[in-house]
Amino acid sequence: MERQGTEVMRKRMKPAEEDGVVLEIEEKEEFQTNIAGSEEMELDIAQILEKIERFTQLVSELLESGKTSFKELINEFEERMIMIHKEQIEKWQEEIKDLRLLDSSNEEANALLQNARYLLQSAHIDS
Protein backbone atom coordinates (compact mmCIF):
# COMPACT_ATOMS: atom_id res chain seq x y z
CA MET A 1 0.00 0.00 0.00
CA GLU A 2 2.83 2.35 0.85
CA ARG A 3 4.37 1.67 -2.54
CA GLN A 4 1.22 2.87 -4.37
CA GLY A 5 1.40 6.18 -2.54
CA THR A 6 5.01 6.51 -3.64
CA GLU A 7 4.15 5.71 -7.25
CA VAL A 8 1.43 8.34 -7.20
CA MET A 9 3.96 10.86 -5.95
CA ARG A 10 6.47 9.82 -8.65
CA LYS A 11 3.80 10.19 -11.33
CA ARG A 12 2.87 13.62 -10.05
CA MET A 13 6.44 14.91 -10.22
CA LYS A 14 7.29 13.23 -13.56
CA PRO A 15 8.77 15.80 -15.96
CA ALA A 16 7.27 16.08 -19.43
CA GLU A 17 9.01 17.38 -22.51
CA GLU A 18 7.08 19.48 -25.00
CA ASP A 19 8.68 21.38 -27.89
CA GLY A 20 12.11 20.96 -26.32
CA VAL A 21 10.99 22.54 -23.04
CA VAL A 22 10.90 20.50 -19.87
CA LEU A 23 7.68 21.05 -17.95
CA GLU A 24 6.88 19.74 -14.53
CA ILE A 25 3.39 18.26 -14.46
CA GLU A 26 1.44 19.11 -11.36
CA GLU A 27 -1.86 17.36 -10.98
CA LYS A 28 -4.38 18.59 -8.49
CA GLU A 29 -5.83 15.34 -7.33
CA GLU A 30 -7.04 14.53 -3.91
CA PHE A 31 -6.14 11.13 -2.58
CA GLN A 32 -6.72 9.69 0.80
CA THR A 33 -3.77 9.15 3.02
CA ASN A 34 -3.42 6.15 5.16
CA ILE A 35 -2.85 8.35 8.18
CA ALA A 36 -6.12 8.68 10.06
CA GLY A 37 -6.52 11.79 12.17
CA SER A 38 -7.85 11.90 15.65
CA GLU A 39 -11.54 12.47 16.22
CA GLU A 40 -10.79 15.88 17.70
CA MET A 41 -8.81 16.92 14.63
CA GLU A 42 -11.58 15.70 12.32
CA LEU A 43 -14.10 17.72 14.38
CA ASP A 44 -11.87 20.81 14.12
CA ILE A 45 -11.58 20.33 10.36
CA ALA A 46 -15.35 19.91 10.05
CA GLN A 47 -15.87 23.13 12.02
CA ILE A 48 -13.45 25.00 9.76
CA LEU A 49 -15.19 23.64 6.68
CA GLU A 50 -18.52 24.78 8.13
CA LYS A 51 -17.03 28.26 8.72
CA ILE A 52 -15.85 28.30 5.10
CA GLU A 53 -19.34 27.35 3.91
CA ARG A 54 -21.03 30.01 6.08
CA PHE A 55 -18.53 32.66 5.02
CA THR A 56 -18.94 31.77 1.36
CA GLN A 57 -22.73 31.99 1.74
CA LEU A 58 -22.40 35.36 3.51
CA VAL A 59 -20.14 36.73 0.77
CA SER A 60 -22.58 35.49 -1.87
CA GLU A 61 -25.51 37.15 -0.10
CA LEU A 62 -23.56 40.39 0.32
CA LEU A 63 -22.65 40.40 -3.36
CA GLU A 64 -26.27 39.92 -4.37
CA SER A 65 -27.39 42.58 -1.90
CA GLY A 66 -24.72 44.94 -3.20
CA LYS A 67 -25.74 44.32 -6.80
CA THR A 68 -29.36 45.05 -5.90
CA SER A 69 -28.40 48.19 -3.98
CA PHE A 70 -26.24 49.44 -6.84
CA LYS A 71 -29.01 48.77 -9.35
CA GLU A 72 -31.44 50.77 -7.20
CA LEU A 73 -28.86 53.52 -6.76
CA ILE A 74 -28.20 53.60 -10.50
CA ASN A 75 -31.93 53.87 -11.20
CA GLU A 76 -32.33 56.68 -8.67
CA PHE A 77 -29.27 58.47 -10.07
CA GLU A 78 -30.58 58.13 -13.63
CA GLU A 79 -34.03 59.43 -12.65
CA ARG A 80 -32.51 62.37 -10.77
CA MET A 81 -30.17 63.25 -13.64
CA ILE A 82 -33.10 63.17 -16.08
CA MET A 83 -35.12 65.39 -13.73
CA ILE A 84 -32.23 67.87 -13.36
CA HIS A 85 -31.82 67.95 -17.14
CA LYS A 86 -35.54 68.49 -17.67
CA GLU A 87 -35.68 71.28 -15.06
CA GLN A 88 -32.65 73.05 -16.57
CA ILE A 89 -34.05 72.80 -20.11
CA GLU A 90 -37.38 74.21 -18.91
CA LYS A 91 -35.53 77.06 -17.16
CA TRP A 92 -33.59 77.93 -20.30
CA GLN A 93 -36.73 77.68 -22.45
CA GLU A 94 -38.41 80.11 -20.05
CA GLU A 95 -35.42 82.45 -20.37
CA ILE A 96 -35.70 82.24 -24.18
CA LYS A 97 -39.42 83.03 -23.96
CA ASP A 98 -38.72 86.02 -21.68
CA LEU A 99 -36.00 87.28 -24.02
CA ARG A 100 -38.37 87.03 -26.99
CA LEU A 101 -41.06 88.93 -25.07
CA LEU A 102 -38.49 91.58 -24.09
CA ASP A 103 -37.26 91.80 -27.66
CA SER A 104 -40.83 92.16 -28.90
CA SER A 105 -41.52 94.90 -26.32
CA ASN A 106 -38.28 96.66 -27.30
CA GLU A 107 -39.24 96.50 -30.98
CA GLU A 108 -42.65 98.01 -30.18
CA ALA A 109 -41.05 100.73 -28.05
CA ASN A 110 -38.50 101.40 -30.79
CA ALA A 111 -41.28 101.66 -33.38
CA LEU A 112 -43.15 104.15 -31.12
CA LEU A 113 -39.98 106.18 -30.64
CA GLN A 114 -39.32 106.18 -34.40
CA ASN A 115 -42.88 107.40 -34.99
CA ALA A 116 -42.51 110.05 -32.33
CA ARG A 117 -39.18 111.20 -33.80
CA TYR A 118 -40.76 111.35 -37.28
CA LEU A 119 -43.68 113.36 -35.92
CA LEU A 120 -41.35 115.72 -34.05
CA GLN A 121 -39.16 116.18 -37.13
CA SER A 122 -42.24 116.73 -39.29
CA ALA A 123 -43.58 119.28 -36.81
CA HIS A 124 -40.21 121.03 -36.65
CA ILE A 125 -39.94 121.19 -40.47
CA ASP A 126 -43.49 122.53 -40.75
CA SER A 127 -42.84 125.36 -38.35
DSSP file (Angstrom, degrees, kcal/mol; ACC not computed):
  #  RESIDUE AA STRUCTURE BP1 BP2  ACC     N-H-->O    O-->H-N    N-H-->O    O-->H-N    TCO  KAPPA ALPHA  PHI   PSI    X-CA   Y-CA   Z-CA
    1    1 A M     >        0   0    0      0, 0.0     4,-1.5     0, 0.0     3,-0.2   0.000 360.0 360.0 360.0 -40.6    0.0    0.0    0.0
    2    2 A E  H  >  +     0   0    0      1,-0.2     4,-1.6     2,-0.2     5,-0.1   0.849 360.0  58.0 -63.7 -34.0    2.8    2.3    0.8
    3    3 A R  H  > S+     0   0    0      1,-0.2     4,-2.5     2,-0.2    -1,-0.2   0.873 100.9  55.3 -65.7 -38.2    4.4    1.7   -2.5
    4    4 A Q  H  > S+     0   0    0      1,-0.2     4,-2.6     2,-0.2    -1,-0.2   0.926 106.0  51.8 -61.0 -44.4    1.2    2.9   -4.4
    5    5 A G  H  X S+     0   0    0     -4,-1.5     4,-1.8     1,-0.2    -1,-0.2   0.890 110.4  49.3 -58.4 -39.7    1.4    6.2   -2.5
    6    6 A T  H  X S+     0   0    0     -4,-1.6     4,-2.5     2,-0.2    -2,-0.2   0.905 109.5  51.0 -66.5 -43.1    5.0    6.5   -3.6
    7    7 A E  H  X S+     0   0    0     -4,-2.5     4,-2.8     1,-0.2    -2,-0.2   0.898 108.1  52.7 -61.9 -40.2    4.1    5.7   -7.3
    8    8 A V  H  X S+     0   0    0     -4,-2.6     4,-2.0     1,-0.2    -1,-0.2   0.917 110.2  48.1 -61.7 -41.8    1.4    8.3   -7.2
    9    9 A M  H  X S+     0   0    0     -4,-1.8     4,-1.5     2,-0.2    -2,-0.2   0.906 111.1  50.3 -65.7 -40.6    4.0   10.9   -6.0
   10   10 A R  H  X S+     0   0    0     -4,-2.5     4,-0.5     1,-0.2    -2,-0.2   0.909 110.7  49.8 -63.7 -41.1    6.5    9.8   -8.7
   11   11 A K  H >< S+     0   0    0     -4,-2.8     3,-0.7     1,-0.2    -1,-0.2   0.875 108.6  53.2 -64.7 -36.9    3.8   10.2  -11.3
   12   12 A R  H 3< S+     0   0    0     -4,-2.0    -1,-0.2     1,-0.2    -2,-0.2   0.825 114.0  40.8 -69.0 -31.2    2.9   13.6  -10.1
   13   13 A M  H 3< S+     0   0    0     -4,-1.5    -1,-0.2    -3,-0.2    -2,-0.2   0.383  83.3 129.0 -98.8   3.4    6.4   14.9  -10.2
   14   14 A K    <<  -     0   0    0     -3,-0.7    11,-1.1    -4,-0.5     2,-0.1  -0.403  58.2-128.6 -63.7 124.6    7.3   13.2  -13.6
   15   15 A P  E     -A   24   0A   0      0, 0.0     2,-0.4     0, 0.0     9,-0.2  -0.465  20.4-155.4 -74.3 148.2    8.8   15.8  -16.0
   16   16 A A  E     -A   23   0A   0      7,-3.3     7,-3.7    -2,-0.1     2,-0.5  -0.956   5.7-142.1-123.7 143.7    7.3   16.1  -19.4
   17   17 A E  E     +A   22   0A   0     -2,-0.4     2,-0.4     5,-0.2     5,-0.2  -0.913  23.6 169.8-110.2 129.4    9.0   17.4  -22.5
   18   18 A E  E >  S-A   21   0A   0      3,-2.6     3,-1.9    -2,-0.5    -2,-0.0  -0.971  71.1 -14.7-140.9 121.8    7.1   19.5  -25.0
   19   19 A D  T 3  S-     0   0    0     -2,-0.4     3,-0.1     1,-0.3    -1,-0.1   0.854 127.1 -55.2  53.7  39.0    8.7   21.4  -27.9
   20   20 A G  T 3  S+     0   0    0      1,-0.2     2,-0.5     0, 0.0    -1,-0.3   0.460 115.4 115.0  78.8   0.2   12.1   21.0  -26.3
   21   21 A V  E <   -A   18   0A   0     -3,-1.9    -3,-2.6     2,-0.0     2,-0.6  -0.881  63.6-134.2-107.2 133.7   11.0   22.5  -23.0
   22   22 A V  E     -A   17   0A   0     -2,-0.5     2,-0.4    -5,-0.2    -5,-0.2  -0.763  26.4-172.9 -89.2 122.3   10.9   20.5  -19.9
   23   23 A L  E     -A   16   0A   0     -7,-3.7    -7,-3.3    -2,-0.6     2,-0.6  -0.883  21.1-134.3-113.5 144.4    7.7   21.1  -18.0
   24   24 A E  E     -A   15   0A   0     -2,-0.4     2,-0.5    -9,-0.2   -10,-0.1  -0.889  22.5-138.6 -98.9 121.3    6.9   19.7  -14.5
   25   25 A I        -     0   0    0    -11,-1.1     2,-0.5    -2,-0.6   -11,-0.1  -0.652  19.4-172.8 -83.0 126.6    3.4   18.3  -14.5
   26   26 A E        -     0   0    0     -2,-0.5     2,-0.4   -13,-0.1   -13,-0.1  -0.963   4.2-165.0-121.4 114.4    1.4   19.1  -11.4
   27   27 A E        -     0   0    0     -2,-0.5     2,-1.1   -15,-0.2   -15,-0.0  -0.806  15.2-143.8 -99.5 138.4   -1.9   17.4  -11.0
   28   28 A K        +     0   0    0     -2,-0.4     2,-0.4     2,-0.0    -2,-0.0  -0.696  44.9 145.7-101.1  81.5   -4.4   18.6   -8.5
   29   29 A E        -     0   0    0     -2,-1.1     2,-0.5     2,-0.0    -2,-0.1  -0.923  42.3-138.2-117.1 141.5   -5.8   15.3   -7.3
   30   30 A E        +     0   0    0     -2,-0.4     2,-0.4     2,-0.0    -2,-0.0  -0.836  26.6 174.6 -94.8 134.7   -7.0   14.5   -3.9
   31   31 A F        -     0   0    0     -2,-0.5     2,-0.2     0, 0.0    -2,-0.0  -0.996  32.6-109.8-138.7 147.6   -6.1   11.1   -2.6
   32   32 A Q        -     0   0    0     -2,-0.4     2,-0.2     1,-0.1    -2,-0.0  -0.517  28.5-140.2 -77.7 137.2   -6.7    9.7    0.8
   33   33 A T        -     0   0    0     -2,-0.2    -1,-0.1     2,-0.2     0, 0.0  -0.581  15.6-127.0 -90.8 160.4   -3.8    9.2    3.0
   34   34 A N  S    S+     0   0    0     -2,-0.2     2,-0.7     2,-0.1    -1,-0.1   0.572  85.0  98.1 -81.3  -8.0   -3.4    6.1    5.2
   35   35 A I        -     0   0    0      1,-0.0     2,-0.4     0, 0.0    -2,-0.2  -0.729  64.9-154.6 -85.4 115.4   -2.9    8.4    8.2
   36   36 A A        -     0   0    0     -2,-0.7     2,-0.1     1,-0.0    -2,-0.1  -0.753  11.3-135.4 -91.3 133.9   -6.1    8.7   10.1
   37   37 A G        -     0   0    0     -2,-0.4    -1,-0.0     1,-0.1     2,-0.0  -0.378  27.6 -92.2 -84.0 165.6   -6.5   11.8   12.2
   38   38 A S     >  -     0   0    0      1,-0.1     4,-2.4    -2,-0.1     5,-0.2  -0.303  34.7-111.4 -71.1 161.4   -7.9   11.9   15.6
   39   39 A E  H  > S+     0   0    0      1,-0.2     4,-2.3     2,-0.2     5,-0.2   0.888 118.9  53.9 -60.2 -39.7  -11.5   12.5   16.2
   40   40 A E  H  > S+     0   0    0      2,-0.2     4,-2.4     1,-0.2    -1,-0.2   0.906 108.9  47.9 -63.6 -42.4  -10.8   15.9   17.7
   41   41 A M  H  > S+     0   0    0      2,-0.2     4,-2.7     1,-0.2    -2,-0.2   0.918 111.0  50.7 -64.7 -43.6   -8.8   16.9   14.6
   42   42 A E  H  X S+     0   0    0     -4,-2.4     4,-2.4     1,-0.2    -2,-0.2   0.883 110.6  50.0 -61.2 -38.7  -11.6   15.7   12.3
   43   43 A L  H  X S+     0   0    0     -4,-2.3     4,-2.3     2,-0.2    -1,-0.2   0.912 110.7  49.4 -64.9 -43.7  -14.1   17.7   14.4
   44   44 A D  H  X S+     0   0    0     -4,-2.4     4,-2.3     2,-0.2    -2,-0.2   0.912 111.8  48.7 -61.5 -42.7  -11.9   20.8   14.1
   45   45 A I  H  X S+     0   0    0     -4,-2.7     4,-2.7     1,-0.2    -2,-0.2   0.913 110.4  51.0 -63.5 -43.0  -11.6   20.3   10.4
   46   46 A A  H  X S+     0   0    0     -4,-2.4     4,-2.1     1,-0.2    -1,-0.2   0.888 109.8  50.4 -62.3 -39.4  -15.3   19.9   10.0
   47   47 A Q  H  X S+     0   0    0     -4,-2.3     4,-2.3     2,-0.2    -1,-0.2   0.904 110.8  48.7 -65.5 -41.0  -15.9   23.1   12.0
   48   48 A I  H  X S+     0   0    0     -4,-2.3     4,-2.6     2,-0.2    -2,-0.2   0.918 110.8  50.5 -65.2 -42.3  -13.4   25.0    9.8
   49   49 A L  H  X S+     0   0    0     -4,-2.7     4,-2.3     1,-0.2    -1,-0.2   0.886 109.7  50.9 -61.8 -38.0  -15.2   23.6    6.7
   50   50 A E  H  X S+     0   0    0     -4,-2.1     4,-2.7     2,-0.2    -1,-0.2   0.900 109.2  50.9 -65.3 -40.7  -18.5   24.8    8.1
   51   51 A K  H  X S+     0   0    0     -4,-2.3     4,-3.0     2,-0.2     5,-0.2   0.915 109.6  51.0 -61.3 -42.5  -17.0   28.3    8.7
   52   52 A I  H  X S+     0   0    0     -4,-2.6     4,-2.7     2,-0.2    -2,-0.2   0.932 111.2  47.9 -60.2 -45.6  -15.9   28.3    5.1
   53   53 A E  H  X S+     0   0    0     -4,-2.3     4,-2.3     2,-0.2    -2,-0.2   0.923 114.0  46.0 -61.9 -46.1  -19.3   27.3    3.9
   54   54 A R  H  X S+     0   0    0     -4,-2.7     4,-2.6     2,-0.2    -2,-0.2   0.916 114.3  48.4 -63.7 -43.1  -21.0   30.0    6.1
   55   55 A F  H  X S+     0   0    0     -4,-3.0     4,-2.8     2,-0.2     5,-0.2   0.917 111.1  50.1 -64.3 -43.1  -18.5   32.7    5.0
   56   56 A T  H  X S+     0   0    0     -4,-2.7     4,-2.4    -5,-0.2    -1,-0.2   0.910 111.9  48.3 -60.4 -43.0  -18.9   31.8    1.4
   57   57 A Q  H  X S+     0   0    0     -4,-2.3     4,-2.6     2,-0.2    -2,-0.2   0.910 111.5  50.2 -63.9 -42.5  -22.7   32.0    1.7
   58   58 A L  H  X S+     0   0    0     -4,-2.6     4,-2.8     2,-0.2    -2,-0.2   0.930 111.0  48.3 -62.0 -46.1  -22.4   35.4    3.5
   59   59 A V  H  X S+     0   0    0     -4,-2.8     4,-2.6     1,-0.2    -1,-0.2   0.914 111.7  50.5 -61.2 -42.6  -20.1   36.7    0.8
   60   60 A S  H  X S+     0   0    0     -4,-2.4     4,-2.3    -5,-0.2    -2,-0.2   0.924 111.9  46.8 -60.9 -45.3  -22.6   35.5   -1.9
   61   61 A E  H  X S+     0   0    0     -4,-2.6     4,-2.8     1,-0.2    -2,-0.2   0.898 112.2  50.4 -64.5 -40.3  -25.5   37.2   -0.1
   62   62 A L  H  X S+     0   0    0     -4,-2.8     4,-3.0     2,-0.2    -2,-0.2   0.896 109.5  51.1 -65.2 -39.3  -23.6   40.4    0.3
   63   63 A L  H  X S+     0   0    0     -4,-2.6     4,-2.7     2,-0.2    -2,-0.2   0.937 112.6  45.3 -62.2 -46.0  -22.6   40.4   -3.4
   64   64 A E  H  X S+     0   0    0     -4,-2.3     4,-2.5     2,-0.2    -2,-0.2   0.922 114.4  48.6 -62.9 -43.8  -26.3   39.9   -4.4
   65   65 A S  H  X S+     0   0    0     -4,-2.8     4,-2.8     1,-0.2    -2,-0.2   0.914 112.2  49.4 -62.0 -42.9  -27.4   42.6   -1.9
   66   66 A G  H  X S+     0   0    0     -4,-3.0     4,-3.0     2,-0.2     5,-0.2   0.912 109.9  50.7 -62.9 -43.1  -24.7   44.9   -3.2
   67   67 A K  H  X S+     0   0    0     -4,-2.7     4,-2.5     2,-0.2    -2,-0.2   0.932 112.5  47.1 -59.3 -45.8  -25.7   44.3   -6.8
   68   68 A T  H  X S+     0   0    0     -4,-2.5     4,-2.5     2,-0.2    -2,-0.2   0.924 113.0  48.7 -62.1 -45.1  -29.4   45.1   -5.9
   69   69 A S  H  X S+     0   0    0     -4,-2.8     4,-2.8     1,-0.2    -2,-0.2   0.922 112.2  48.3 -62.0 -44.1  -28.4   48.2   -4.0
   70   70 A F  H  X S+     0   0    0     -4,-3.0     4,-3.0     2,-0.2    -1,-0.2   0.887 110.1  52.0 -65.4 -37.6  -26.2   49.4   -6.8
   71   71 A K  H  X S+     0   0    0     -4,-2.5     4,-2.4    -5,-0.2    -1,-0.2   0.932 112.5  45.5 -62.2 -44.3  -29.0   48.8   -9.4
   72   72 A E  H  X S+     0   0    0     -4,-2.5     4,-2.6     2,-0.2    -2,-0.2   0.916 114.1  49.1 -63.4 -43.0  -31.4   50.8   -7.2
   73   73 A L  H  X S+     0   0    0     -4,-2.8     4,-2.9     2,-0.2    -2,-0.2   0.902 110.6  50.4 -63.0 -41.8  -28.9   53.5   -6.8
   74   74 A I  H  X S+     0   0    0     -4,-3.0     4,-2.9     2,-0.2    -1,-0.2   0.917 111.2  48.9 -62.2 -43.5  -28.2   53.6  -10.5
   75   75 A N  H  X S+     0   0    0     -4,-2.4     4,-2.6     2,-0.2    -2,-0.2   0.926 113.2  46.6 -63.1 -44.5  -31.9   53.9  -11.2
   76   76 A E  H  X S+     0   0    0     -4,-2.6     4,-2.6     2,-0.2    -2,-0.2   0.921 113.4  49.3 -62.5 -43.7  -32.3   56.7   -8.7
   77   77 A F  H  X S+     0   0    0     -4,-2.9     4,-2.8     2,-0.2    -2,-0.2   0.928 111.8  48.4 -60.1 -46.5  -29.3   58.5  -10.1
   78   78 A E  H  X S+     0   0    0     -4,-2.9     4,-2.4     1,-0.2    -2,-0.2   0.924 112.5  48.0 -61.5 -45.4  -30.6   58.1  -13.6
   79   79 A E  H  X S+     0   0    0     -4,-2.6     4,-2.2     1,-0.2    -1,-0.2   0.911 113.4  47.8 -61.8 -42.3  -34.0   59.4  -12.6
   80   80 A R  H  X S+     0   0    0     -4,-2.6     4,-2.8     2,-0.2    -2,-0.2   0.908 111.1  50.1 -66.8 -41.8  -32.5   62.4  -10.8
   81   81 A M  H  X S+     0   0    0     -4,-2.8     4,-2.5     2,-0.2    -1,-0.2   0.906 111.3  49.0 -63.6 -40.3  -30.2   63.3  -13.6
   82   82 A I  H  X S+     0   0    0     -4,-2.4     4,-2.7    -5,-0.2    -1,-0.2   0.905 112.2  49.0 -64.0 -40.9  -33.1   63.2  -16.1
   83   83 A M  H  X S+     0   0    0     -4,-2.2     4,-2.8     2,-0.2    -2,-0.2   0.917 111.3  48.8 -65.6 -43.1  -35.1   65.4  -13.7
   84   84 A I  H  X S+     0   0    0     -4,-2.8     4,-2.5     2,-0.2    -2,-0.2   0.922 112.9  48.6 -61.7 -43.8  -32.2   67.9  -13.4
   85   85 A H  H  X S+     0   0    0     -4,-2.5     4,-2.7     2,-0.2     5,-0.2   0.941 112.3  48.0 -60.4 -48.4  -31.8   68.0  -17.1
   86   86 A K  H  X S+     0   0    0     -4,-2.7     4,-2.6     1,-0.2    -2,-0.2   0.920 112.4  48.7 -59.9 -45.6  -35.5   68.5  -17.7
   87   87 A E  H  X S+     0   0    0     -4,-2.8     4,-2.2     1,-0.2    -1,-0.2   0.910 112.6  48.0 -62.4 -42.4  -35.7   71.3  -15.1
   88   88 A Q  H  X S+     0   0    0     -4,-2.5     4,-2.6     2,-0.2    -2,-0.2   0.911 111.6  49.6 -66.2 -42.1  -32.6   73.0  -16.6
   89   89 A I  H  X S+     0   0    0     -4,-2.7     4,-2.7     1,-0.2     5,-0.2   0.926 111.4  49.4 -61.6 -44.5  -34.1   72.8  -20.1
   90   90 A E  H  X S+     0   0    0     -4,-2.6     4,-2.1    -5,-0.2    -1,-0.2   0.894 110.4  51.4 -61.7 -39.1  -37.4   74.2  -18.9
   91   91 A K  H  X S+     0   0    0     -4,-2.2     4,-2.1     2,-0.2    -2,-0.2   0.935 112.4  44.9 -62.5 -47.0  -35.5   77.1  -17.2
   92   92 A W  H  X S+     0   0    0     -4,-2.6     4,-2.5     1,-0.2    -2,-0.2   0.874 111.2  53.0 -67.6 -36.2  -33.6   77.9  -20.3
   93   93 A Q  H  X S+     0   0    0     -4,-2.7     4,-2.4     2,-0.2    -1,-0.2   0.888 109.1  50.3 -64.4 -37.1  -36.7   77.7  -22.5
   94   94 A E  H  X S+     0   0    0     -4,-2.1     4,-2.6     2,-0.2    -2,-0.2   0.898 109.4  51.0 -65.5 -40.3  -38.4   80.1  -20.1
   95   95 A E  H  X S+     0   0    0     -4,-2.1     4,-2.7     2,-0.2    -2,-0.2   0.912 110.0  49.9 -62.5 -42.4  -35.4   82.5  -20.4
   96   96 A I  H  X S+     0   0    0     -4,-2.5     4,-2.4     2,-0.2    -2,-0.2   0.922 110.9  49.5 -61.6 -44.1  -35.7   82.2  -24.2
   97   97 A K  H  X S+     0   0    0     -4,-2.4     4,-2.4     2,-0.2    -2,-0.2   0.922 111.9  48.3 -60.7 -44.8  -39.4   83.0  -24.0
   98   98 A D  H  X S+     0   0    0     -4,-2.6     4,-2.7     1,-0.2    -2,-0.2   0.898 110.9  50.8 -63.6 -40.5  -38.7   86.0  -21.7
   99   99 A L  H  X S+     0   0    0     -4,-2.7     4,-2.9     2,-0.2    -1,-0.2   0.898 110.2  49.5 -64.1 -39.4  -36.0   87.3  -24.0
  100  100 A R  H  X S+     0   0    0     -4,-2.4     4,-2.7     2,-0.2    -2,-0.2   0.908 111.8  48.3 -65.7 -40.9  -38.4   87.0  -27.0
  101  101 A L  H  X S+     0   0    0     -4,-2.4     4,-2.6     2,-0.2    -2,-0.2   0.916 113.6  47.5 -63.8 -41.9  -41.1   88.9  -25.1
  102  102 A L  H  X S+     0   0    0     -4,-2.7     4,-2.8     2,-0.2    -2,-0.2   0.916 112.3  49.3 -64.3 -42.9  -38.5   91.6  -24.1
  103  103 A D  H  X S+     0   0    0     -4,-2.9     4,-2.6     2,-0.2    -2,-0.2   0.918 111.4  49.3 -62.4 -42.5  -37.3   91.8  -27.7
  104  104 A S  H  X S+     0   0    0     -4,-2.7     4,-2.3     2,-0.2    -2,-0.2   0.921 112.3  47.7 -62.7 -43.8  -40.8   92.2  -28.9
  105  105 A S  H  X S+     0   0    0     -4,-2.6     4,-2.7     1,-0.2    -2,-0.2   0.906 111.9  50.5 -63.2 -41.2  -41.5   94.9  -26.3
  106  106 A N  H  X S+     0   0    0     -4,-2.8     4,-2.9     2,-0.2    -2,-0.2   0.898 109.4  50.8 -63.8 -39.9  -38.3   96.7  -27.3
  107  107 A E  H  X S+     0   0    0     -4,-2.6     4,-2.5     2,-0.2    -1,-0.2   0.912 111.9  47.3 -63.7 -41.8  -39.2   96.5  -31.0
  108  108 A E  H  X S+     0   0    0     -4,-2.3     4,-2.4     2,-0.2    -2,-0.2   0.926 113.8  47.1 -65.1 -43.4  -42.6   98.0  -30.2
  109  109 A A  H  X S+     0   0    0     -4,-2.7     4,-2.6     2,-0.2    -2,-0.2   0.905 112.4  50.4 -64.1 -40.3  -41.1  100.7  -28.0
  110  110 A N  H  X S+     0   0    0     -4,-2.9     4,-2.7     2,-0.2    -2,-0.2   0.905 109.5  50.5 -64.3 -41.0  -38.5  101.4  -30.8
  111  111 A A  H  X S+     0   0    0     -4,-2.5     4,-2.4     2,-0.2    -2,-0.2   0.913 111.2  48.8 -62.8 -42.2  -41.3  101.7  -33.4
  112  112 A L  H  X S+     0   0    0     -4,-2.4     4,-2.7     2,-0.2    -2,-0.2   0.913 112.3  48.5 -62.9 -42.3  -43.2  104.1  -31.1
  113  113 A L  H  X S+     0   0    0     -4,-2.6     4,-3.0     2,-0.2    -2,-0.2   0.900 110.4  51.0 -65.4 -39.7  -40.0  106.2  -30.6
  114  114 A Q  H  X S+     0   0    0     -4,-2.7     4,-2.6     2,-0.2    -1,-0.2   0.921 112.2  47.3 -62.3 -42.8  -39.3  106.2  -34.4
  115  115 A N  H  X S+     0   0    0     -4,-2.4     4,-2.7     2,-0.2    -2,-0.2   0.911 112.8  48.7 -64.1 -41.9  -42.9  107.4  -35.0
  116  116 A A  H  X S+     0   0    0     -4,-2.7     4,-2.9     2,-0.2    -2,-0.2   0.929 111.6  49.1 -64.4 -43.7  -42.5  110.1  -32.3
  117  117 A R  H  X S+     0   0    0     -4,-3.0     4,-3.0     2,-0.2     5,-0.2   0.920 111.8  49.5 -60.4 -43.8  -39.2  111.2  -33.8
  118  118 A Y  H  X S+     0   0    0     -4,-2.6     4,-2.7     1,-0.2    -1,-0.2   0.919 112.6  47.5 -61.3 -43.5  -40.8  111.4  -37.3
  119  119 A L  H  X S+     0   0    0     -4,-2.7     4,-2.5     2,-0.2    -2,-0.2   0.912 113.2  47.9 -65.3 -40.7  -43.7  113.4  -35.9
  120  120 A L  H  X S+     0   0    0     -4,-2.9     4,-2.3     2,-0.2    -2,-0.2   0.912 113.9  46.8 -66.3 -41.1  -41.4  115.7  -34.1
  121  121 A Q  H  X S+     0   0    0     -4,-3.0     4,-2.3     2,-0.2    -2,-0.2   0.897 113.1  49.5 -66.5 -38.6  -39.2  116.2  -37.1
  122  122 A S  H  X S+     0   0    0     -4,-2.7     4,-2.1    -5,-0.2    -2,-0.2   0.899 112.5  47.5 -65.3 -40.2  -42.2  116.7  -39.3
  123  123 A A  H  X S+     0   0    0     -4,-2.5     4,-0.9     1,-0.2    -2,-0.2   0.878 112.3  49.7 -68.5 -36.7  -43.6  119.3  -36.8
  124  124 A H  H  < S+     0   0    0     -4,-2.3    -2,-0.2     2,-0.2    -1,-0.2   0.872 111.8  48.0 -70.1 -37.8  -40.2  121.0  -36.7
  125  125 A I  H  < S+     0   0    0     -4,-2.3    -2,-0.2     1,-0.2    -1,-0.2   0.880 109.9  53.5 -69.4 -38.0  -39.9  121.2  -40.5
  126  126 A D  H  <        0   0    0     -4,-2.1    -1,-0.2     1,-0.2    -2,-0.2   0.724 360.0 360.0 -70.2 -21.6  -43.5  122.5  -40.7
  127  127 A S     <        0   0    0     -4,-0.9    -1,-0.2    -3,-0.2    -2,-0.2   0.498 360.0 360.0 -85.9 360.0  -42.8  125.4  -38.4
